[in-house]
């Protein structure tokens, strides 16, 4: 399913909420057969981008039903010897999360997302690459998520850095989630890349990464 990019979004909260609703509706409308082929194509593009290196500490989300599926990508990352960590909410009131190794049994969070039951938690500081979900993205690497701010808080330490070695921030999305422009808000950390089933976007406006 392909859609033309939406026009630039205004910065006020009401406009962003309306845009989020529109983009989530687009995402939910992707047919089941296309979802399966998109998941395979996405995993191939991430692998061909050189992000699945043995020993790499990789942050990866476990998807909600409406998000692009990462389970094929997860299996490829594990086969390639990546050390995979997934988010776990540690404080619902303050909207905070950590990353735990994906091992053993998983449990469902308050949001219906699978999370590890236990393990040694890491902050985003300790990861090499974070493959992130998103609701929408633009040509400058700006991103909007579900609106709770979990990733914004986890990555807040990067706001003061003009250049950093890690983590490389990579958004994963369907092609229909691209918009013409998003407002850059003070707490936003730009993505280094977005990978869709058809395209790898690299963003010159994001902080420089010496990595992959």
C-alpha positions in Angstrom: 0.0 0.0 0.0 1.5 3.3 -1.0 0.3 6.8 -0.1 1.6 10.2 -1.1 3.2 12.1 1.8 0.9 14.2 4.0 1.5 18.0 4.0 3.7 19.6 6.7 2.4 19.3 10.2 1.8 22.2 12.5 3.5 22.2 15.9 0.5 22.6 18.2 -0.7 19.6 20.2 -4.1 19.4 18.5 -2.5 19.2 15.0 -0.1 16.5 16.1 -2.8 14.4 17.7 -4.9 14.7 14.5 -1.8 13.7 12.4 -1.1 10.8 14.7 -4.7 9.5 14.3 -4.4 9.8 10.5 -1.1 8.0 10.3 -2.2 5.2 12.7 -5.3 4.7 10.5 -3.0 4.4 7.5 -0.8 1.9 9.4 -3.8 -0.2 10.5 -5.2 -0.2 6.9 -2.2 -2.1 5.5 -3.6 -5.5 4.4 -2.4 -8.7 6.1 -0.7 -10.1 3.0 1.2 -6.9 2.5 2.2 -6.9 6.1 3.8 -10.3 5.7 5.8 -9.3 2.6 6.7 -6.0 4.3 8.2 -7.8 7.3 10.4 -9.9 5.1 11.5 -7.0 2.9 12.3 -4.9 6.0 14.4 -7.6 7.6 16.4 -8.0 4.3 17.0 -4.2 4.1 18.2 -4.0 7.7 20.5 -6.9 7.2 21.9 -5.5 3.9 22.4 -2.1 5.6 25.1 -3.9 7.7 23.3 -3.4 11.1 23.2 -7.1 12.1 26.8 -7.6 13.1 27.9 -10.4 15.5 28.2 -9.1 19.0 26.4 -5.9 18.3 24.2 -4.7 21.1 20.9 -4.1 19.3 17.8 -2.5 20.7 14.7 -3.8 19.0 11.0 -3.4 19.8 8.4 -6.2 19.8 5.5 -4.9 17.7 1.9 -4.0 18.4 -0.5 -5.5 15.8 -0.7 -2.3 13.8 3.1 -1.7 13.7 5.4 -3.2 11.0 6.3 -6.7 12.2 9.9 -7.2 13.6 9.7 -10.9 14.4 11.5 -12.0 11.2 14.1 -9.3 11.8 14.6 -10.5 15.4 15.3 -14.1 14.2 17.8 -12.8 11.7 19.5 -10.7 14.3 19.8 -13.6 16.7 21.1 -15.9 13.9 23.8 -13.3 13.1 25.0 -13.3 16.7 23.6 -9.9 17.7 22.9 -9.3 21.4 19.3 -8.2 21.3 17.6 -6.1 23.9 14.0 -5.1 23.9 12.1 -2.3 25.9 10.5 -2.9 29.2 8.5 -0.2 31.0 9.9 0.4 34.4 7.7 3.3 35.5 4.3 3.9 33.9 3.6 7.1 35.7 6.9 8.8 34.6 6.9 7.0 31.2 10.3 5.5 31.6 11.7 2.3 30.2 14.9 0.3 30.1 16.2 -2.4 27.6 16.4 -6.1 28.7 17.9 -9.0 26.9 15.4 -11.1 25.0 15.6 -14.4 26.7 13.2 -16.8 28.5 9.5 -16.1 28.9 7.9 -12.9 27.9 4.9 -11.1 29.6 2.4 -8.7 28.2 2.6 -5.1 29.4 -0.2 -2.7 30.2 -0.1 -1.6 26.6 -0.3 -5.2 25.3 3.4 -5.3 24.3 5.5 -8.4 25.1 8.4 -7.7 27.5 11.1 -9.8 29.1 10.2 -11.0 32.6 13.7 -10.5 33.9 17.4 -10.0 33.1 19.9 -7.2 33.6 18.5 -3.9 32.3 20.5 -1.5 30.2 19.9 2.1 29.4 20.1 3.4 25.8 23.7 4.5 26.6 24.8 0.8 26.5 23.4 0.0 23.1 25.1 0.2 19.7 22.0 0.5 17.5 18.3 1.1 18.4 15.7 0.0 15.9 12.7 2.1 16.9 9.0 2.1 16.2 7.4 5.3 14.9 4.0 6.6 13.8 5.4 9.1 11.3 8.7 10.5 9.9 9.9 13.2 7.5 12.8 13.9 5.2 14.9 15.4 8.0 14.8 12.5 10.4 12.1 13.9 12.7 9.8 11.3 14.2 6.5 11.2 16.1 5.6 8.2 18.2 2.5 7.1 20.1 2.6 10.2 22.2 3.8 8.8 25.6 7.4 9.9 25.3 9.1 6.7 26.4 11.8 6.9 23.7 12.2 10.7 24.2 13.0 10.2 27.8 15.3 7.2 27.2 17.3 9.2 24.6 17.3 12.6 26.4 21.0 12.3 27.1 21.7 12.7 23.4 20.1 16.1 23.2 23.3 17.8 24.3 25.6 15.9 21.9 26.3 17.2 18.4 28.3 14.0 17.6 28.1 10.7 19.3 29.3 7.2 18.5 26.3 5.3 19.8 23.5 4.4 19.7 22.7 4.8 16.0 18.9 5.5 16.0 17.0 3.8 13.2 13.3 4.1 12.7 11.3 1.2 11.2 8.1 1.9 9.3 5.8 1.2 6.4 6.3 3.6 3.4 2.8 5.1 4.0 4.1 6.6 7.3 6.2 9.3 5.6 5.1 12.9 5.8 6.4 16.0 4.1 7.6 17.7 7.3 7.2 17.4 11.0 7.9 20.2 13.6 11.3 19.8 15.4 10.4 20.1 19.1 13.0 20.9 21.8 13.0 17.4 23.3 13.2 15.5 19.9 16.4 13.6 19.0 16.7 13.2 15.2 16.9 9.7 13.7 20.1 8.7 11.8 18.1 6.5 9.4 14.6 5.2 8.6 14.3 1.8 7.0 11.1 0.8 5.2 10.3 -2.2 3.0 11.4 -0.3 -0.1 13.9 2.4 1.0 16.8 3.2 3.4 16.6 6.9 4.3 19.8 8.6 5.7 19.5 12.0 7.3 22.2 14.6 6.9 20.6 16.8 9.6 21.0 14.1 12.3 24.0 14.1 14.5 27.1 12.4 12.9 27.6 8.8 13.6 31.1 7.3 12.9 29.5 3.8 13.1 27.7 1.6 10.5 
